[in-house]
Amino acid sequence: MPKTDPALRLSDLRVRYDERTENRPNGVSFDVARGEVVLVLGPSGCGKSTLALALNGLVPHALAATMTGFVTVNGIRTTDAPVSRLSQEVAMVFQDPDAQIVTGTVLDEVCFGPENLLLPVAEVLERSEHALRAVGLWERRLDNPDVLSGGGKQRLAIACALAMDTPILVLDEPTANLDPVGIRDVYAVLGDIAAAGTHAVVLIEHNLDAAIDLVDRVVVLDGDGALAVSGPTREVLAGSAEELAALGVWLPVATLAGLRLRRGGIELDSLPLTPDELANMLNGIRSLPVRPANTPKSSNATGDVAVAVRNLTVTRAKTRILHDVSLEIGAGDFVTVIGANGAGKTTLVQALAGVVAPPRGTVRIGDLDPATSDARALAEHVGFVFQNPEHQFLENTVFDELAHGLRVRRRSTPGLSDAEIEVRVAVMLERFGLERLRDAHPFLLSGGQKRRLSVGTALITGAPVLVLDEPTFGQDRERANELLALLSGLHRSGTTVITVTHDLQLVAEYASHVAVMHDGRLLAFGAAGDILGDQELLERAGLSLPPLARAMRGVTSHPSWSTLTRIADLPESIE
Amino acid sequence: MSGALDPYSARPGVTARHFLHWLNPLAKIAGPLPFMVYLLFVRDIATPLAFLCFALLLITAGARLTPRMAMALWLGLPAVVAVLSVSFALWTDATRVDDTLLLFQIGEYRFYLGAWLIGLATACRLGALLALALISGLTMTGPDLVRALVQQLHVPYRIGYTALAAYRFVPRFRHELGGIRQAHRVRGVSGGRGPIAGLRRYLGYVVPLLVGAIRHAERVALAMDSRAFGAHQFRTERYLVPFRVRDGVFIASFWSVGAALIVAAAQVP
């Protein structure tokens, strides 16, 4: 193999899965050299993950697909070698940490790959120790991987990749399933790998704010899977920002803020990529319009209480999960519960929606105590959407799925006629853009459609309160944003919305109120702007400021700006 | 109990005294296996009772037991056998044993000593089978069994290690099923009692569980492929599970004692 070959080369790569009609990706070419970190971006469904699978030959060797163009790794064409051979050149880290673990201890897990390569025991152990030390898990080598946190498991997956001793490392959405602490830990490790320059790294990631510091070049695919832009990070993200935004590609929060400021008539020499850059640019501007102080976006004009929680304590298997939580959620508020993993967020929302019956007298939804009411009465007061929408599907068509809640009620109390059900379901189908799918099987919908259907089923019985447990988990920013925009619409039309979400910038953009949980206790509850700008409070909860708030705290020359947390609060037009 | 069945659980506190832990898993299976088969066909009480006691003594002597496990073996297992003996006796045809001692009578129902002895024989067989299985079950881990199968019986490692990876699915599916049941309950499917409604409810769990399972299995398979699983005909074995002289001695001794027990039990009238 000639020495001039880059570590990784893609040439006019097109992949079509057997059951599909179009190529995704559709004509992508780029090179990655050792020591380089290349970030692949693109809207949902453009074929980013398929591209990743093509890099070590899983496409087309393990998955039924037609591939044209070629990929070479260290000069080897992926079509000419089996995956097991290619795995000595390309190591992979996937999104779901649980789906990458096969053995019973951390050490065995890292040894698994080198053992498959039939290396001598001494070398297996040497590689494994080296890899575990690199990710900071050597001290935990005898633990069962199950006891690691999500971030810990993902660092283990990276160690497993390092132990393969490959020149190329591919990471497909490595932090999509992690909480903020896990994301920070994983990027600390990836930062070390990038700094060492030992690997050609291909990174697929939608959390640009976490990744931006270590990326050298960016490759952007458009919605049809074709190569749209490619080049150095700043040139692409700042230089083609408008174009990328139009493609539906997510940008760093600081860049989005910069775009909005430009539209608002504020002159910026270039677009910022990080919170610090944004702060410096704003500090360099002599005068900025005064911003109004944060006001809660509450539409709760009436002062009615939708959900009241009083001294709620939940104990499960002798462990206290919630500790004396009290709060009142106003009718029409958009409340988000935040906190590190294990803080009790899910338990709290499940208790206040009656999914797990809370102790009697601790929760009231309207005039109902979920501890003493049956499922049907509860469904008229509160709808609950689970993390995985598939879990709650019961019927064989989208129409029946929506009608289910109404039909169940009819069984106990005579009420709605078939015609009335038809009408109400039709309204719901239209509201969530599912009209053309009314006879489709719920499991055959796309991810976003499934999510919308699950929200529809929770609302069909007319519940004024909607509770969602981590509805954006494992989704990219585009899907997450789409869902939150939908919830925002429901909120505007008067529904009280309560969610658990990890992405604090999304929280900042949409929530009117935020509850901060830490170790089973409610640390704070108040207007979103006040809480998300409180660095000390967030750090106590094991979180950190969302990117825009981080930038604005650095804006010392314009005091009225230093408390802003939402892009929507930046000036939109020349004042 | 879940800890005892965890294929990965390491046993803290295992010392040289706990000789069962130091034997090859295959030896611990090969020793009791012929007698487990034999017990399927015996009808008396003495033989299963002898094997039950033998197995319990062996486990107590050679396995590392927590106080709870010891209690379960010595008090729980006999209690279960006792309860089962009565329940099986209730199923026995009373006309076949009405010449034996009448123990008690409730209304028209008569409980004869003969019926209880038949029930006791069946319960002892089940107890003995369980105790014999626990000799290996309590003293080996899943990975060790897989390694022994691959190293001594030359089972292809692709099958052995895939089975081991599948163990990890169990807790995952339990978690997933919990989520599905919760979601279905909230949607209001609980509206019915009785076996038919229960069956329908369980059928409703199957589709989401299967969809999740297939997707998970696919991802695990891709992750294993990416780490060169199946690259060569063999893979490095870091842990050797040798078949030593002591394993042969264990099997031979076990068979001798077992044969002696059978002969002795036959002497009991």
Interface residues (C-beta under 8 A of the other chain):
Chain A: L53 N56 L58 A62 L63 P82 V83 S84 R85 S87 Q88 V90 A91 M92 F94 D96 D98 A99 Q100 I101 V102 T103 G104 T105 D108 C111 F112 G113 P114 E115 N116 L117 L118 L119 P120 V121 V124 L125 L142 N144 D146 C160 M164 A353 V355 V356 A375 R376 A379 F384 F386 Q387 N388 E390 H391 Q392 F393 L394 H404 G405 V408 R409 R411 S412 F443 T457
Chain B: P7 Y8 A10 T141 G142 P143 Y161 L164 A165 R168 P171 R172 E176 G179 I180 Q182 A183 H184 R185 V186 R187 G188 V189 S190 G191 G204 V207 P208 V211 G212 H216 R219 V220 A221 L222 A223 M224 D225 S226 R227 A228 F229 G230 A231 H232 F234 R235 T236 E237 R238
